[in-house]
């Protein structure tokens, strides 16, 4: 592949980026060709050393998805999901090394959320029990004593509320970590990190 073919494929791969960013990237790769030709390399050797222009373009698109969040300056869950599936296009191995662990960790996160919400709901149900006509027992102790049920429910509900707050923080860390990993993975695949 010669210089024109390489840059043409790279330009097509970068079509979804902003014009200024696309021109800067293309200028950088033209500079690689200029420097390589000055060192006595052929265009084909330079293109081969740079890698696949489609993969390079996909890596820049993934970086753009995660670097420029649409609202509020945060990386959104949707942006992370798009980046995960865009990273699959970089290599087939990413199907194993990105999507598999991502799905497993999302399952764990969903399970932890379900547990936190269940503890919060249990606390509310225990607090409301004295006002309901349904008899409930906690082990061998019947919850017919109003103050006992209210305070037990408050304690359980507070624990559930703390668990939900913790899950909000854990979810933010998780999606930030996934975004950082995807950017790192894209740089490895394109050869930016050797």
C-alpha positions in Angstrom: 0.0 0.0 0.0 1.4 3.4 -0.9 1.0 6.7 0.8 -2.1 7.9 -1.1 -3.9 4.6 -0.5 -3.0 4.6 3.2 -4.1 8.2 3.8 -7.3 7.6 1.8 -8.3 4.6 3.9 -7.4 6.5 7.1 -9.5 9.5 5.9 -12.5 7.3 5.4 -12.0 5.7 8.9 -11.9 9.1 10.5 -15.0 10.4 8.8 -17.0 10.6 12.0 -14.5 12.9 13.7 -14.5 16.7 13.7 -12.8 18.2 10.7 -10.0 19.9 12.7 -9.2 16.7 14.5 -9.3 14.7 11.3 -6.9 17.1 9.6 -4.5 17.1 12.5 -4.3 13.3 12.5 -3.9 13.1 8.7 -1.1 15.7 9.0 0.7 13.6 11.6 0.6 10.6 9.3 1.7 12.6 6.3 4.6 13.7 8.4 5.5 10.1 9.2 5.7 9.5 5.4 7.8 12.6 4.9 10.2 11.5 7.6 10.4 7.9 6.4 11.0 9.0 2.8 13.8 11.3 4.1 15.3 8.2 5.8 15.3 6.3 2.5 12.4 4.0 3.2 9.8 3.3 0.5 6.1 4.3 0.9 5.1 0.6 1.2 7.6 0.1 4.1 6.4 3.1 5.9 2.7 2.2 5.4 3.5 -1.4 6.7 5.3 0.0 9.8 2.4 2.3 10.6 -0.2 -0.5 10.6 -3.7 -0.9 9.3 -5.3 2.5 8.6 -8.8 1.2 9.4 -7.7 0.0 12.8 -5.9 3.3 13.5 -9.1 5.2 12.5 -11.2 3.0 14.8 -8.9 3.6 17.7 -9.2 7.4 17.2 -13.0 7.1 17.0 -13.0 5.2 20.3 -10.8 7.8 21.9 -13.1 10.5 20.7 -16.1 8.7 22.1 -14.5 8.6 25.5 -12.7 11.9 25.5 -15.5 14.2 24.5 -18.6 13.2 26.5 -21.7 14.9 25.1 -23.2 16.3 28.2 -21.9 17.6 31.5 -18.3 16.6 30.9 -18.8 13.0 32.1 -18.3 9.8 30.3 -21.8 8.3 30.0 -22.8 4.7 30.2 -23.9 4.9 26.6 -20.5 6.2 25.5 -18.8 3.4 27.3 -21.1 0.8 25.7 -20.5 2.3 22.2 -16.8 2.2 22.9 -16.9 -1.4 24.0 -18.6 -2.5 20.9 -16.4 -0.3 18.7 -13.4 -1.9 20.2 -14.6 -5.3 19.0 -13.9 -4.0 15.5 -10.3 -3.5 16.3 -9.5 -7.2 16.6 -11.4 -10.4 17.0 -9.5 -11.1 20.2 -11.3 -8.1 21.8 -14.4 -10.2 21.6 -12.9 -12.4 24.2 -10.8 -9.9 26.2 -13.2 -7.0 26.3 -16.8 -8.1 25.9 -16.5 -11.3 27.9 -15.1 -9.7 31.1 -17.3 -6.6 30.6 -20.4 -8.7 30.5 -19.3 -10.7 33.6 -18.5 -7.5 35.5 -21.8 -5.9 34.5 -23.6 -9.0 35.8 -21.8 -8.7 39.2 -22.6 -5.0 39.3 -26.3 -5.7 38.6 -26.4 -8.4 41.3 -24.9 -5.9 43.8 -27.5 -3.3 42.9 -30.3 -5.9 43.3 -29.0 -6.8 46.8 -28.7 -3.1 47.8 -32.2 -2.3 46.7 -33.6 -5.5 48.3 -32.0 -4.6 51.7 -33.5 -1.0 51.4 -36.9 -2.5 50.5 -36.8 -5.0 53.4 -36.1 -2.1 55.8 -39.1 -0.2 54.5 -41.3 -3.4 54.7 -40.2 -4.1 58.3 -41.0 -0.5 59.3 -44.5 -0.7 57.8 -45.3 -4.2 59.2 -46.9 -3.0 62.5 -49.4 -1.0 60.4 -50.3 -4.0 58.2 -52.7 -6.8 59.1 -50.1 -9.5 58.1 -48.2 -11.1 61.0 -44.4 -11.3 60.3 -41.7 -13.1 62.3 -38.0 -12.4 62.4 -36.5 -15.7 63.4 -38.5 -16.7 66.6 -39.4 -13.1 67.4 -42.8 -12.0 66.1 -42.7 -8.4 64.9 -45.9 -7.4 66.5 -44.1 -5.0 68.8 -44.4 -1.6 67.0 -41.3 0.1 68.3 -39.1 -2.9 67.7 -40.3 -3.3 64.1 -39.9 0.4 63.4 -36.3 0.6 64.8 -35.4 -2.7 63.1 -36.8 -1.4 59.9 -34.9 1.9 60.3 -31.6 0.1 60.8 -32.2 -2.2 57.9 -33.4 0.6 55.7 -30.3 2.8 56.6 -28.0 -0.1 55.8 -29.8 -0.5 52.4 -29.6 3.2 51.7 -25.8 3.2 52.5 -25.5 0.2 50.2 -27.3 2.1 47.4 -25.0 5.1 47.9 -22.0 2.8 47.8 -23.3 1.3 44.6 -23.6 4.7 42.9 -19.9 5.3 43.7 -18.9 1.8 42.6 -20.8 2.1 39.3 -19.0 5.4 38.5 -15.6 3.9 39.2 -16.5 0.8 37.2 -17.5 2.8 34.1 -14.5 5.1 34.4 -12.3 2.1 34.6 -13.9 0.5 31.6 -13.4 3.7 29.6 -9.7 3.8 30.6 -9.2 0.2 29.7 -10.8 0.6 26.3 -8.6 3.6 25.5 -5.5 1.6 26.6 -6.6 -1.4 24.6 -7.1 0.7 21.5 -3.6 2.2 21.8 -2.1 -1.3 22.2 -3.9 -2.6 19.1 -2.8 0.4 17.0 0.8 0.2 18.2 0.8 3.5 20.0 2.1 1.6 23.1 4.8 -0.9 22.3 
